[in-house]
Amino acid sequence: MTRRRKIQIGSVAAALVLLLTGTAIGGWWTANRYRTDLEYSYRRSLSDLGDYVSSLETTLTKAVYANTSTQQNGVAARLMRDSSGAKAALSALPLKGDEFDNMSKFLAQVGDFSTSLSAKISAGQKISTDEYEQIQSLGGYATKLRQGLSQVEDELSAGDLKIGETESLVKGLRASQPVFSDKLESVAKDFEDYPQLIYDGPFSDHIGQQKPKLIEGKAEVPQGNAQVLAAKFLNVDQSKLTHTTDNEGGLPAYNFLYGDIRVSITKAGGVPVRLMNPRDIGTDNLNYEASLKKAKEFLDSRGYTGMKESYYFMHDGKCTINFAYAIEGTVYYPDLIKVSVAMDNGEIVEVDATGYVMNHTNRAVPKVALTMAEAQKNVSPYLTVKEGRLAIIPTPGYNEVTTYEFLCESKDEKKEQVLVYIDANEGFERDILILLFSDNGVLTQ
């Protein structure tokens, strides 16, 4: 090998070493910057969480002493704001595991509970003794959480908690994950005995404990009998059905397949609760009126009588119609059945009777303290009432309230169609819905 050749090889090798060294340094610099940014993000989220929880603690203390509706509503608004901020900060931290569930639940329930109290205060009602005790209990847990977070922040600032290395899913880099997550696990242990909180809100602990009213107390149906009921619901031979994995939880049900069609029958009472036919749907041949007729015929033939259509939506070849139970001039919106009709041939391809099974019972004539004329006085002067009726509507906590439902039209140039629900006993507005009309259906917002 010539001297010149050796020099060329040496130069290439040196260049390669320099290139690899530069790449390694660049990778280290990028990973180090990523770790720094991630550490800052975690520290910021931890600091925000501490601030929001500290504010929650103070506001919960004030809530016990607030005695006028104006101050109580202000307190509820601050609790909602701080709860939302705390949940966002907590979700930004690298915390995994069931041990954090109760901590997250606490933050969610504080905001939800305050929303419930605000609605009650706005209706002119008083906070009960039990609710004051719940506020005090929440305040105690806020104190525990604030103290724990403060200790974690102090140790992190003092350098007692280090930053460790873990594999990251982001571009194969090694991202930094703070060891303070282990420290927060010990803080979360203070919430292991966090009690159930019952109130009128979607995060209340009573939600998961609801019993289906339609089948409450009814005996369990054997699987074979349920298969016969499923075949009758589908109007097919029961020998053509196969039993598949059952549903458990709050509404246990047997599941059966007829080809690709799935039908669910409640284990208690043997009531059809769901149907799903995933077949491809062809070109539309039916309009809404024809689809509605098919849906009504199906419900009547299956024993779901007294159902009144409300909103509908047409999409992907299906017309989905909401039906609510109605009797003696009163509509019961919690008793809901959704029916989807294939618009190519009118076949029923989806049924969801969960709302009906969970809420329907022998309905007595609702008691009211106000006449319709008295309730109508509380409708906005910017609306013209076109018609009204009694309506039972669900609250955020899945309870029920008796209202007058007024179909109104706005007096401005938009001529919006608006539904206003006035409490039939207290006289205040329970809800306001704007009707949205389109070529695809009628929905609310």
Solvent accessible surface area in square Angstrom, and as a share of the most:
residue,aa,sasa,rsa
1,M,155,0.69
2,T,92,0.54
3,R,193,0.71
4,R,182,0.66
5,R,130,0.48
6,K,123,0.52
7,I,101,0.51
8,Q,82,0.37
9,I,77,0.39
10,G,40,0.38
11,S,64,0.41
12,V,102,0.59
13,A,50,0.38
14,A,54,0.42
15,A,57,0.45
16,L,96,0.48
17,V,92,0.53
18,L,131,0.65
19,L,117,0.58
20,L,109,0.54
21,T,66,0.38
22,G,40,0.39
23,T,90,0.52
24,A,65,0.50
25,I,104,0.53
26,G,34,0.33
27,G,37,0.36
28,W,150,0.53
29,W,133,0.47
30,T,50,0.29
31,A,13,0.10
32,N,53,0.27
33,R,123,0.45
34,Y,54,0.21
35,R,48,0.17
36,T,78,0.45
37,D,84,0.44
38,L,37,0.19
39,E,44,0.20
40,Y,138,0.52
41,S,49,0.32
42,Y,25,0.09
43,R,86,0.31
44,R,132,0.48
45,S,12,0.07
46,L,1,0.01
47,S,40,0.26
48,D,45,0.23
49,L,0,0.00
50,G,9,0.09
51,D,95,0.49
52,Y,75,0.28
53,V,0,0.00
54,S,44,0.29
55,S,36,0.23
56,L,0,0.00
57,E,28,0.13
58,T,68,0.39
59,T,6,0.03
60,L,3,0.01
61,T,66,0.38
62,K,100,0.42
63,A,8,0.06
64,V,39,0.23
65,Y,163,0.62
66,A,9,0.07
67,N,123,0.63
68,T,81,0.47
69,S,63,0.41
70,T,114,0.66
71,Q,81,0.36
72,Q,22,0.10
73,N,46,0.24
74,G,26,0.25
75,V,5,0.03
76,A,4,0.03
77,A,53,0.41
78,R,76,0.28
79,L,8,0.04
80,M,64,0.29
81,R,139,0.51
82,D,3,0.01
83,S,1,0.01
84,S,65,0.42
85,G,14,0.13
86,A,0,0.00
87,K,75,0.32
88,A,63,0.49
89,A,9,0.07
90,L,17,0.08
91,S,92,0.59
92,A,51,0.39
93,L,11,0.05
94,P,24,0.15
95,L,30,0.15
96,K,177,0.75
97,G,44,0.42
98,D,120,0.62
99,E,67,0.30
100,F,16,0.07
101,D,82,0.42
102,N,46,0.23
103,M,1,0.00
104,S,49,0.31
105,K,63,0.27
106,F,0,0.00
107,L,0,0.00
108,A,14,0.11
109,Q,0,0.00
110,V,1,0.01
111,G,10,0.10
112,D,16,0.08
113,F,5,0.02
114,S,0,0.00
115,T,65,0.38
116,S,22,0.14
117,L,10,0.05
118,S,22,0.14
119,A,64,0.49
120,K,50,0.21
121,I,7,0.04
122,S,81,0.53
123,A,17,0.13
124,G,66,0.63
125,Q,69,0.31
126,K,166,0.70
127,I,19,0.09
128,S,46,0.30
129,T,99,0.57
130,D,97,0.50
131,E,30,0.13
132,Y,53,0.20
133,E,97,0.43
134,Q,38,0.17
135,I,4,0.02
136,Q,103,0.46
137,S,47,0.30
138,L,4,0.02
139,G,11,0.11
140,G,37,0.35
141,Y,23,0.09
142,A,0,0.00
143,T,40,0.23
144,K,82,0.35
145,L,0,0.00
146,R,77,0.28
147,Q,99,0.44
148,G,12,0.11
149,L,1,0.00
150,S,46,0.30
151,Q,94,0.42
152,V,0,0.00
153,E,51,0.23
154,D,91,0.47
155,E,39,0.17
156,L,8,0.04
157,S,95,0.61
158,A,76,0.59
159,G,30,0.29
160,D,100,0.52
161,L,25,0.13
162,K,135,0.57
163,I,57,0.29
164,G,23,0.23
165,E,86,0.38
166,T,58,0.33
167,E,126,0.56
168,S,18,0.11
169,L,184,0.91
170,V,70,0.40
171,K,183,0.78
172,G,64,0.61
173,L,42,0.21
174,R,117,0.43
175,A,7,0.06
176,S,2,0.01
177,Q,58,0.26
178,P,2,0.01
179,V,60,0.35
180,F,1,0.00
181,S,14,0.09
182,D,89,0.46
183,K,55,0.23
184,L,1,0.00
185,E,62,0.28
186,S,54,0.35
187,V,10,0.06
188,A,1,0.01
189,K,117,0.50
190,D,59,0.31
191,F,0,0.00
192,E,123,0.55
193,D,100,0.52
194,Y,19,0.07
195,P,62,0.39
196,Q,113,0.50
197,L,10,0.05
198,I,84,0.42
199,Y,20,0.08
200,D,48,0.25
201,G,2,0.02
202,P,66,0.41
203,F,109,0.45
204,S,5,0.03
205,D,23,0.12
206,H,33,0.15
207,I,36,0.18
208,G,71,0.69
209,Q,90,0.40
210,Q,50,0.22
211,K,136,0.58
212,P,15,0.10
213,K,86,0.36
214,L,39,0.19
215,I,6,0.03
216,E,112,0.50
217,G,84,0.81
218,K,105,0.44
219,A,84,0.65
220,E,116,0.52
221,V,22,0.13
222,P,81,0.51
223,Q,75,0.33
224,G,45,0.43
225,N,84,0.43
226,A,0,0.00
227,Q,30,0.14
228,V,78,0.45
229,L,63,0.31
230,A,0,0.00
231,A,4,0.03
232,K,158,0.67
233,F,8,0.03
234,L,27,0.13
235,N,125,0.64
236,V,42,0.24
237,D,83,0.43
238,Q,77,0.34
239,S,77,0.50
240,K,127,0.54
241,L,7,0.04
242,T,83,0.48
243,H,72,0.32
244,T,35,0.20
245,T,109,0.63
246,D,39,0.20
247,N,50,0.26
248,E,111,0.50
249,G,65,0.62
250,G,54,0.52
251,L,20,0.10
252,P,47,0.30
253,A,0,0.00
254,Y,16,0.06
255,N,4,0.02
256,F,0,0.00
257,L,52,0.26
258,Y,73,0.28
259,G,67,0.64
260,D,111,0.58
261,I,30,0.15
262,R,96,0.35
263,V,0,0.00
264,S,3,0.02
265,I,0,0.00
266,T,0,0.00
267,K,28,0.12
268,A,30,0.23
269,G,27,0.26
270,G,7,0.06
271,V,23,0.13
272,P,27,0.17
273,V,1,0.00
274,R,74,0.27
275,L,9,0.05
276,M,90,0.40
277,N,13,0.07
278,P,82,0.51
279,R,73,0.26
280,D,135,0.70
281,I,43,0.22
282,G,43,0.41
283,T,113,0.66
284,D,80,0.42
285,N,112,0.58
286,L,31,0.15
287,N,88,0.45
288,Y,36,0.14
289,E,110,0.49
290,A,38,0.29
291,S,0,0.00
292,L,24,0.12
293,K,130,0.55
294,K,83,0.35
295,A,0,0.00
296,K,77,0.33
297,E,87,0.39
298,F,19,0.08
299,L,3,0.01
300,D,90,0.47
301,S,77,0.50
302,R,76,0.28
303,G,56,0.54
304,Y,12,0.04
305,T,86,0.50
306,G,40,0.39
307,M,25,0.11
308,K,89,0.38
309,E,35,0.16
310,S,33,0.21
311,Y,37,0.14
312,Y,35,0.13
313,F,74,0.31
314,M,36,0.16
315,H,111,0.50
316,D,106,0.55
317,G,17,0.17
318,K,52,0.22
319,C,0,0.00
320,T,42,0.25
321,I,0,0.00
322,N,32,0.16
323,F,0,0.00
324,A,1,0.00
325,Y,29,0.11
326,A,30,0.23
327,I,72,0.36
328,E,138,0.62
329,G,62,0.59
330,T,5,0.03
331,V,3,0.02
332,Y,7,0.03
333,Y,33,0.13
334,P,11,0.07
335,D,0,0.00
336,L,49,0.24
337,I,0,0.00
338,K,87,0.37
339,V,0,0.00
340,S,4,0.02
341,V,0,0.00
342,A,0,0.00
343,M,9,0.04
344,D,25,0.13
345,N,90,0.46
346,G,8,0.07
347,E,63,0.28
348,I,25,0.12
349,V,1,0.00
350,E,43,0.19
351,V,5,0.03
352,D,57,0.29
353,A,1,0.00
354,T,43,0.25
355,G,21,0.20
356,Y,19,0.07
357,V,0,0.00
358,M,37,0.16
359,N,26,0.13
360,H,24,0.11
361,T,58,0.34
362,N,152,0.78
363,R,51,0.19
364,A,85,0.66
365,V,108,0.62
366,P,24,0.15
367,K,182,0.77
368,V,58,0.33
369,A,74,0.57
370,L,42,0.21
371,T,78,0.45
372,M,73,0.33
373,A,70,0.54
374,E,75,0.34
375,A,0,0.00
376,Q,74,0.33
377,K,165,0.70
378,N,69,0.36
379,V,14,0.08
380,S,35,0.23
381,P,104,0.65
382,Y,169,0.64
383,L,27,0.13
384,T,68,0.39
385,V,38,0.22
386,K,109,0.46
387,E,109,0.49
388,G,28,0.27
389,R,82,0.30
390,L,34,0.17
391,A,0,0.00
392,I,9,0.05
393,I,18,0.09
394,P,67,0.42
395,T,16,0.09
396,P,90,0.57
397,G,0,0.00
398,Y,116,0.44
399,N,67,0.34
400,E,58,0.26
401,V,20,0.11
402,T,20,0.12
403,T,0,0.00
404,Y,11,0.04
405,E,9,0.04
406,F,0,0.00
407,L,40,0.20
408,C,0,0.00
409,E,50,0.22
410,S,12,0.08
411,K,117,0.50
412,D,61,0.32
413,E,155,0.70
414,K,130,0.55
415,K,107,0.45
416,E,58,0.26
417,Q,30,0.13
418,V,9,0.05
419,L,12,0.06
420,V,1,0.01
421,Y,6,0.02
422,I,0,0.00
423,D,3,0.01
424,A,0,0.00
425,N,65,0.34
426,E,101,0.45
427,G,8,0.07
428,F,48,0.20
429,E,81,0.36
430,R,88,0.32
431,D,62,0.32
432,I,85,0.43
433,L,41,0.20
434,I,50,0.25
435,L,23,0.11
436,L,76,0.38
437,F,126,0.52
438,S,70,0.45
439,D,138,0.71
440,N,76,0.39
441,G,2,0.02
442,V,26,0.15
443,L,74,0.37
444,T,43,0.25
445,Q,128,0.57
